[in-house]
């Protein structure tokens, strides 16, 4: 399994702002457009029928080709996408399976469509792995104990994409990871994605921990607060006003925060201090209107539950995959409903693993064009790539290997760390989808306006894109002037549909451009 993301390639000086031009008129006047991520076709929802309206979905990305969050496929064209390490700047990476996000937009459950207006990516715990317990299914990172389950996505070196594979890597020296999580420090975190990091990223991006400000500990004069880590250690965080993100956010007792520091929190004991380079206030907890969230039950009192730090009224809820309304503290659930006076009145509560149960087919959904299709041989199963993700077809499944260049819609699940195909559809009508990749752009936008440029996806697979009729949009600060020396590559998000093995693009968003000076 190959990493399904691209590294940060450059920083932007302004946000928001994006420049757009038609590929049919390369010399046309540039116009300002909204910032954002990708787009998508119709959504697939497991929600009960309700009227269309604004909703916020918080959870892990379980599908690509747009993004799927809590069972709904969101079109993200025109949506602002925020970097988790800043809280304000744009997100300059491809979305990856297991990444935790909050998506706000128009969701119509009747027609199963969703269009995002904003996406906040919630960064995880980042640091050195100090312990792995395969028996308890936990790992300890930056002083925080985190549980994994059969649905945790691993993107690490080697072929064993499991907790055991992570343990084996620890024998080669200090291992750094970022772990995306749901839950809280008191009742436990569950890893949705474990992503290997480099040692150099610790000095450039810093270590990170997540948690809540301990009630009564915030001192705005001294600019300190206490933070409970899931290891049971409580540390004192020292911050400055200009380190609080996003701009304009305020700290409060009980607020969920992510603290970034150049000091390894894993070495701290009770009462030790940590100087923050950034304190990012999580905005997925400030919800209104319709919502669906994934989290941990931190307390119950009859029909009133607290999930993460949101009060939930389950008296009118339909329960799915739960034996009774008496759920255990520490259980992970998905809750859907609408807010009323700050309380989420639930219409449905489902067991967290229900989406991934074999009876429901599988929790991973991928939409896009097939590449790297390889038939079974010598005991090795058939494999293919879609959205930069490598998938395996078990011989016993009866699923046929799709052809390179075909459009497919795949349902898959994790089997011992391997993304395994459950079902393949979508061979009929060609539906629009989005895909991230890098492409040569040395000559500027004209390289993306050709009849067939090569798009390299995160696992090294490639796709041919026809950009002649696409609208080109540039994130603010990105210049597409032809390079006078050396070469240039662009990180782009392509929206389009497959036509005879080629992605015919309707939109190409240039997220960043990297120039390499000629020797």
Steps between C-alpha positions, in 0.01 A plus 500: 500500500647830395458838670186668370601860552738754360738703719463869559662662200487872570342755732247758390511863594128566479181320595231491374529560126538306181549601140302334223529502121346304216722254321336606176638849545845485653546873467166584657472741791557327835206508735479446873316191618424334829766284665457132527556135447357248258158422362282199471202322358195391689540388858434161646327536835389265773292778654123502546306714254495867598469831321805656343686753707828603654664232712836431660648151482795422727699178473763316301527497121384154390490559127676688219400640165337789678511409868270272696436595864256307720352327196441811287700585188570874495577709195766744617530737203514858624535394864764660720735235640703586809843364594501331843846630589392860464124522534484769232721417201383275215557126512768408245467124494277238349229375731589156633300213643464532876571875515268667752295792371193713557303576183228767487273532200167419341395139555187359337439152637197446273707527181824387669695809396732721702700810414761626745552870568782458753726221619713507812768234515573401860862409549589222735753402762852531355826380645717200579346159563612404851297182544292249304277244671361258244308312770314811612494644144657828611794721414647790694598812308616832650385380841148408386370144507286429192294194414487350149241266351450295185399812305804716583684601184879463518736676256843382612813350346485136397218271400351425843255787546393405852594568860735201483669661200543818700657305786748341260605843373587613853795261494665714231527813715274784611173491310292813448133500405193718487186331631156637408251424776143523621407501868634685802784476751278392789324210329757415238602573143445270204741529208340541159833544318866439594739675262878473514692827529866590462726615781551830318126569509516514879738795485311674220134420583540421869350242733125504559258387769123531522273537799276729703593794719452377858204678662608791717860496378494773233693809612478762226727740691783251538400342167505146633262208524519137601451226243415138577678246282340159448792341684360654819770768514388862542741763367502879515496671161655844460368693200509847347201688362637484147534122516124438531343380174288567305530877518228638724447174690490516877599243760254380762492242776402165352582603143642232270842605377802374310833618636809512279845536654865447415535307827417130505201466739578131542778588743277705732367397841213634710531875552772552238469797266476503122553815292255506209591632158131472407177427685229407250140516624298219347202651325302181443361539850332834420210360301155622405224366277506142375802288588645153497799433716722209598632493853530336838229489766649680799191486726135389507202597712183338373433633151765772532845400383817699451690400185845659491391830656159527331180442701276254314130427562434142381135479611374523140785312335483184293777266615693290250752234598446576871327248730328763714503864594740413782834555332828472686714804576798483269301349210550653157183596314367703210221746583276679252248771580444874534608751760244665725618743768849354487381138533530255212156336478584166341286342230737202467781349704702215354783282619830638378601180322168450323616675185788252478311180582527225239120501482514857376756415233792705624573848621746619234363653179715607206394666174720554197709355219684167521877477454771240573257210453700180560354150465547234767819302448710247691286513808491881505151650482380741232551867580420839349519866593235767531541846651864417575391212722601140427220245539512120517243257359472175693469196274200376697305824451403430139568866415644550151811715450394830337674625187756779509340830403149398604286697743399304811332548835656270758381385840787357706599411854818446697610139547814472715616839377429430132231702321294218353230539234145401593319621191572690176233698316470812291570355157190671357452876496819698549476704818707800595771452760809675637858381521819657639839466333807680380568607143770679305423871469835646394335707227220614726127443456543397139649168616167424672295608199635229272307209355685248713726589792620238746370516858710312758303375798631445852590133456686565175219395267418737215195621311465695175298821524346705218495855632400686185149593617573529871485808717838555664493640854805618691526516877603844611875556484552244222670639190476310174748710304721285279824399670803677354726217617460157654168319529177532693238260634154584625285332762155501343153372561325391183123479469361313203370174355661210316474494121678218310759454773569873538372734772321783321540782749237762566708667770865498606596662828869582540570467871873578487791525258858399569788633289824304468797710394706358216850386608 
